[in-house]
Amino acid sequence: MPRPIRASIDLEALRHNYLLAKKRAGHARAFAVIKANAYGHGLDQALRALGDIADGFALLDLAEARAVRAAGLTQPIALLEGFFEPTDLAEVVALGLTPAIHSETQLAMLERAALAGPLDVLLKINSGMNRLGFRADDFATALARLRAVPGVREITLMTHFARADDETGVGTQLAFFKRLTEGLELPVSLANSAALLRFPEAVGHIVRPGIMLYGGSPMPGMLSAEAIGLRPVMTLTSEIIGVQEIDAGDRVGYGGTFEATGPTRVGVVACGYADGYPRHAPTGTPILAGGRRTRILGRVSMDMLACDLTHLPDVGIGTSVTLWGDGLSADEVATAAGTISYELFCALAARVPVTVRGAQA
């Protein structure tokens, strides 16, 4: 029989989460962010779930955009990093994509190109994130140059918030953006998941929900996914494949990082960092064994991890284990491991079998 680890993708949960984001967006359009293989959930699965309800999509590269169009979907597609070579532009136009223009280099490529058709663009402003985008001193010139390019049609102004998920919020960046763009009366795209949930003044005309679509909270320390009304989309499960009875002073796993303080029953789970589980998850990271809560013990290895079954005497070999998902928030697991649910989802390994459930499957 195959190794028992598997990931289940719930398409109805994905639809539910998108519709919740859409409701929060009000009159704005909600572009589903499906980059990075839909945050590890599978691009094809995301398109099957959202293809008939999404206002648009946001992703990174042409291969992903081709897949969206090959699926027969005609909604707008935002290229969040724009194009990378002059030769990309012909396909960008042919596929009807909306690239971000965030640098002098891209702007110069666009000016030299002979566009074969109309092109909508996102003009990205660096409002304080300091990754991509035009700074204040260069913005007016960049806008004027874009407006002068034959074939450029609608220009949407865009920025990205660095601290929408913490106490600082979006106030400083939003005020900067508004001062810079005052009087232009162009559409704007501002809100990511955290801003959409916390700051209605930052909604704008196009919102870009990402992690919330997949059932993760963008600010788990402030508000849980359950409190927001989100449902988990990915559930990662496996089974107990071995049990050890150890005594006080015995250690578990590589490096012996866990030492038992008394008689301890240890379950061995068929899941490790080669499956995408974080190697740095410490003793105490939550796990469900037979639907009941316990903790992992010691260091996660490539193919296995250990968990504490001392208080679960009826759990043994063959018992189902939930690593995250239905019944155990990925946010909680990620927090215990010192990371975020985004990383857990995106790290799911190709060797893990995936099953898809839901009305759209």
N, C-alpha and C positions, 0 to 999 in steps of 0.2 A: 504494500500500500504506500501511497505517497507520504512524505513528511507532513505532519498535521498542521503546520502553520498556514494561515490564509488571511487575506484581507477581503472584507465585504464592503461594497460601495452601494449606498442607499440613494437611488436617484430621486425618490420622492422627498427625502430630506434635503437634497440639493435644491430642488424646485421650491420647497417650502422656504428655505433660507434666502433664495433669490427674491421671492415674492415679499418677504419681510423687508429686505433691503429696498426693494422697489416702493413699498409703502412708506418707508422712512424718507425716501427721496422726493415724495410729493409730485410736483409737476416736472421735476428734472428727469432726464433719461438716465437709466442705470446700465452702464457697460460692465458686464461680468468679466472680471479679470481671470483669465484662464491660462496665464503664462506658466512655465515650468510644468508642462504636462498636467495642467489644471491642479497645481499644487500637489502633484503626486497622485491625484485621483484618476488620471486618465483623460486625455483630451477628448477622445471619442465618447467616453461616458458623459463628460460635461456637455458636449454638444447634443447628445441624445436627450439629456434632461432639460436643457435650457433653450434648445434651438427654436422652439415655438413661442417662447415667452420673453426672451432677452431683448432689450432695446438695442444692444450692441455688444461688442466684445473688445477686450483689451489684452494684448499679448506682446511678444517680443520680436519674433523673427518670421521670416517669410515662409519657412516650412510650416509653422503653425497656421499662418494665414491661408496657405494653400489648402490645408486640411479643412479649415472652416468652409472655404468656398467649394471644395470638393464634396462636402456634405450637403451642398445645395442651399446654404444659408446666405442671405443677401444683406443682412444687417451691417451697419458700419463696423469697421474694425480699426481700432487705434493701435498703432505700433509705438509702444511706450518709449523705445530708444531710437525710434526713427529708422532711417536707412544708413548703411555703412559704406557703400560704394556707389559711384555714379551709375554703374550698370544695374543697380537694384531698382532704379526709378521706373524703368519700363514696366517691370512686373508690379511695382507698387500701384501704378496707374491702372494697369490691366486688371488687377484684382480689386480695384476700388478701395484702397486702403487709405487711412488717415495717419500719416507719420508725424511724430513729434519732431520739431525742428528746435534743437537745443544748443547748437554750436555754430560758430563762424564757418567751420569746415562744411557742415551740411548745407548751410545757406548758400555758400559759394557753389557747391555741386548743383543745387537747384537752379541757381542763376545761369549756369552753363548748359543746363539740360534743355532739350527741345521736347517739352511734354506732349505726349500723343493724345492727351485728353485732360479734362478738368481734375484738379487735385485739391482736396480739403486737407488742412494741416492743423496741427496743434503747436502753437508757439509757446515754448516752455520758458518760464521765468524762474530764476534762482532767487527765491524769497527768503533763504536762510538755511535750506538743507545742505547747500554747498556740494552737491553732486553734479547734476546736469542743469543746464538752463542759462539764459542770458542774464547778466547782472544789470542793475538799474541803469548804469551809464551807457550800456549798449542796447537796451531794449527798444527805444524809439527808433533808432537807426535800423535795427533788425526788422521791426514791423514795417517800416517804410519800404525796405528792400523786398520783403515778402510780398507786399501789396503790388510791387512793380513787376513781379515775375508773371509772364503770360501763362495762363492756365491755372494759377492758384485761385481757388474759388473761396470757400469759407475758411476763415481763420478763427480758431478757438484758442483763447488764452488759458494757459495751464500752469499749475505749480503743484508741488508736493509737500505735505506737512511732515516735519521731522518729529513733532512731539504731541501729536493729537491723542496719543495713548497714555499720556502722563499728566501730572499736575500742571505743567507749563501750558499745555493746550496750544491753540492755534492763533491766539490773539495778536501776537507780534507779527507773525508771518502774514496773517490775513490783512492787518492794517497796512503793512508794506505793499502788499499786492494791490489793495484798493487805491492807495495813493498813486502808485505807478500807472494804473490803468484807468484812472478817473476820466470820465467823459468819452471813453472810446466806444462804449455801447456794443462791445463784441461778446459773444457767448464765452463762458468760462467753465473750466473743469478743475475742481479743487479737491473734493472730499474723497478720501479713502474710507475704509471701513470704520476706523475709529472716529474720524471727523463726522461721518454720516450719522453715527449713533449718538455723538455727544454735542455737536455744534451745528444746529440747524442753520445758523447764519452763514455757514461755509458750504452749503449744498450746491449753489450755482446752477448751471444748466445741464451738466453731465457729471454724474458721480461714478466712482470706480471701486465698487466693493470687491474685496479679495478674500481675505481669510474668513470673514463672516459667512461667505457662501458655503464654506466647507465645514461649518459648525464650530469654528474656533473663535474665541473672544479676542479682539484686538487689544484689550486691556484687562487680562484675566485677574490682575491684582485689584482692580476696581470693581469690575462687573463680570460675573461668570456668563458663559455662553447660555446656560440654562436660564439665568435671570433675563437675558436679552430676548429669549424665546427661540434660540437657535437649536437645531437638531444635529447630532453627529452624523456625518456622511460616511466616514471611513471607520470601520471597526476591525482591529487587528487581533486575531485569536490564534491560539495554539493549544497544546495539551501538555500535561505532566508526562514525561517519558522515563522518569526515574525518581526514586525516593531513597534518601540516606538518613539514618538515625545517628546523630553525633552527640558527644558529651561536652561538658564545660571545658574550655580550653582548645577544643578542636576548631580548625579554621576552614573556610570555604573558598574555593576558586583560586585563580591566579593571584599570586602575591599575598594570599591569605588575609585579605583586607577585612573580612568579617571573622570575629572570634566569638564563639558561643559562650554565654555566661552560665548556661545550664543545659540540661538535656534538650535537644532541638531536633525537630523533624524537618528535613530539607527536601523540597521538591525541585526537580530539574525540569526546566521548560525548554521546548524546542523553539527557541528564538534567541538570536544574538545580533551582534552589530553588523554581520553580513546580511542580515534581513532588514536592517534599517533601524534597529533599536539602538538608542544612544549608548555607546560604550561608557560614557562618563556618568551614566545614571548611578547614583550611590545607593548603598544600603538604606532601606526605608522608602524608596520609590514605590508608589502604590501599584497594585496588581490585583486582579480578581481571579480567584481559583474556585471553580464550582459556583460562580456567582457571588462569592463572599470575599470581602476585602482582606488583603494581607500585604506583604512587602517583599521586595526583592532583597537578596542577601549577597554581599560580596561583589566582585567585579564581573561585569557582563563580558562573556567571551564571544568568539566569532559565531558560534552556532547555538549556544545555550546560555541560559541564565538560571540562577537559583532563587527560590522563594521560600518563605517561612510557612510551614504547614503545622507548626506545633499546636496551634489552637484549632486546627481543622483535621481531626483524626480520621474522618471519613473520606478525605480527599486523597486520591492515589493515582497510580498510573492510568492514563486514559481520561482523566478529568479535564474538562475544558478550562482554558485560561484566557482571560481578556487582558491584552496589553494596553489597549486604549480604545475608546469608542463608546458603544452602547453600554451604559452603566458605569463608565469610568472616563471622565473627561480627559481628552488629550492635553488640554491646558494644564491640568493638575499634574499629569505625568511629566510634561515638559518643564513646569516650574520646579518640580523636585529634582530634575536633571540639569537645572540651570540653563535651560534653553527655552524655545518657544514652539508652539504647536506647528507653525509653518515648517520648521526644520524636521520635525517628526514625519509629517506628511510627505514632504519632498524627498526624504531619505529612504522611503520604502523601496526595497531592492527589487530588481527585476525577477529574482528567483522566487519571490513570494507569489503564489497563485492568487488571482483576484476573481471574485464572483460579484456579479452585479444583480441587484434586486430593486424592485419598484415597478410601478405601472408603466414606466417608459422603457424598461429593460427589454 
